[in-house]
Amino acid sequence: MIDNNITTLPVDAIGIARASGIKVLKNSAVGLLTGNESGACFYNYDIDKWYMVYDDEATEGRRRVAIAHELGHIFLGHELTASKYGRTHGARKPKAEEQADAFAARLLAPACVLWGLNLRSAEEIEAACNVSVAVAKRRAERMKVLYARGKFLASSLERMLYMQFEQFINENKENPSI
């Protein structure tokens, strides 16, 4: 978010992908997703280019989470399986899937920004960050732990991100609907 100069919620995950040279495609146009996948990323070794496909028929919050999840795979350097990563729902998740989920939640609902806006409930997080209900609930649970610790802005990166969002926070902290 710092490198892409993100300053407002909801975070533009597609914008981050495009700024990173990743081609983002709707599954309705390419038909590459299978089963219960809501997103996948592919790497074309011949032209050294990433592609990301998302289920454009899912709710907006789920689409955004799928895109951020796939960014997590790419940015975290996860190994490809059969030349792709796929975002599925249901079965027990491998470690790389859990890491990509955490990346997506932190990208779309950064803790220091939620703290600055004093957002606590899943409903507030869902509305402000435009994420799925499931991600909003998990993020609200995590925020309870973080609020109890009271150690926000402890790292230099967190302070940098907070400063980047400061104008947005100041303009919106009294607006529960953002």
N, C-alpha and C positions, 0 to 999 in steps of 0.2 A: 504494500500500500504506500509505503514511503517512496519507493522508486517510481511509482506511477502517479504520485501526487494526488492520491485519493483524499478528498476533504469533506465528503458528505455521505450520509446514509440515504438510501441503500447503496452499497458498494456496487460499482459497475463491473461485474465479473467478466462479461463479454468484452468490455473495453480493455481490461487487463490482458485477457487472452490475445486480443488483436494487437495491442501494443507490444506484446511479446512475440509477435510473428506467428501466432497459432491461428490457423484457419478454422473458424467455427461454423458448423453446418447443422441444419435442422434434419432430424431423421426423416421427416415426411418428404424431404427432397432426395435423400440418398438411400434410405432403407437399410442401414447397416446394423442397427441394434437388433438383438435377438432376445427372446424370452422376456424376462422381467428387467432388462437393462434400462436404465433411465439416462445413461450417458456412457461414452467410451472415448478414449483417445488413441490415436494411431500415429506411428512415425513412419515416414517414407524415407528410407535410407538413400534412395537414388537421388533425391533432391534436397535432403537434409531439412525436412519440414514436418512439423507437428500438425495434426488435424484433430479436431474434437467434434463429436456428434452428440447431440442431446435430444431427448424426447420432447418435441415441441407441442405434444398433446397433453403433457402433464400440467399441473397447476403452475402458476408463475413461480411460487416459492420453491417447489420441487425442481423446476428447471434451473433456477438460480443455484440451488444447492448442488445439483448434478454438475453444473459447469464449474463451480468452485472446487468440487471434489476432484474432478479431472485435472484442474490446475494443480491441485495438491500432488497428484501422481507425477505430473511433469516436473514441477518445481522441486519436489522432494527426491527426484531421481529414481523412482521405483523401477524395477526391472519389468519389462513388458512380458506378457504371456501371450504366445501366438501373435506377436507383433501388436498387441493392443492391451489396454486396460478397459474393463467394463464395470459400470456401476450398477449393482443389483441390490435387491431388497430381499430380506428373509434370512437365509441360512447364516450360521456362525461366520463371522468375518475374519479373514486373515489379517495379520498385523498391518500390512500395507493399506488395507481398506480402512482400518481403524485410524491410521495416521492421516489418510486422505479426508476422512470424515472430520477429524479434529481440525485439520487445516481449513476445510471449508467453513466450519463454524466460527473459527477465529478470524478468518478473512471477512466473512459477511456480517459478523456480530462481534467486533473487537471489544474486549473487556473494558479497556480504559475509556472508550467512547460511551459504552453502556453506563459505566460508572459516572462519567461526566454528565450524562443526561438523567441520571438517577433512575434508570430503567431496571425493574426487578422482576416483573411477571412475564410469563411466556407470551401473554397477549400483547404486552407492550413491545417486547422484543420482536415478535412476529410482525407487528405493524410497522415498527421503525426500520427494520432490516429487510423486510419482504422475504422471509425465509419460510420453510415448511413448518408446520405445527410441531413435528417431531424435533427438529433442530432447535426451535424456540424453547421447547420444554427442557431439552438437555442443556441449553445455554443458560436458562433461568436457574436450573439446579446448580450449575457451576458458579453462577454469579452469587448464589447464596453463600457458597464456600468462600469466594473471594471477598465479599462484603464482610464476612465474619473475620477474616484475616486483616482486612483494612490496610493492605500493603500495595495499593495502586501506585503507579508511576515510580516503582522501585528501580526499574531498568532504564538505561539511557534510550533504548529503542522505543520503549513504551512512552517515555516523556516526549520523544520526537514525534511519535504518532499522535499523541494527545495535542501537542502544539499545532500539528497540521490540521486537526479537526476543531481547534479551539473556537474559531469563529462560528462554525456550524453548531457546536455545543452551546455557546453563549446565546445564539439566536433561537435555539430550540429547547433548552432545558426546562422551560416553563410550559411547553406545548406537549401534552401527553400523547397527542395523535401524530406528532411530527408530520 
